[in-house]
Amino acid sequence: MPGQAVYGIWLAYGSSCRGDIAGKVAAEAVKKQDVSREALWDYDVGWKRGLGGAILASFDAIRIMCQSVPNDELDFLLAKGGSSDQNR
C-alpha cells in the first residue's frame, strides 16, 4: 500500500505522518474535485483517532508544559533525574 513507509513519527516531537490515511483522504478529495482544507481535514482526524485520543492528549500536555518552563528550570529538572526510572 502506498505510504506505508511513512507510517508514523514520534508525536512527542510535534510531528506525525500516516501515509495510509493521507493517501485515502487525498484520493477521495481528488475524486470529488475538492482539495480544500476542509476536504483534507479527515486526515488530521484519522491519524489522531488511530493513535488514541488519550495518548495524544498526554503527549500534548507534556509538550505544552515543556514549552512553558524556562530552559534553566527544565535543565535543572532533567539534571536531577526528572525523567529517569529512578523516580517511579
Secondary structure, DSSP 8 states (H G I E B T S, - for coil): -TTGGG----GGGT----HHHHHHHHHHHHHTT--SHHHHHHHHHHHHHHH-HHHHHHHHHHHHHHHHS-HHHHHHHHHTTTTSGGG-
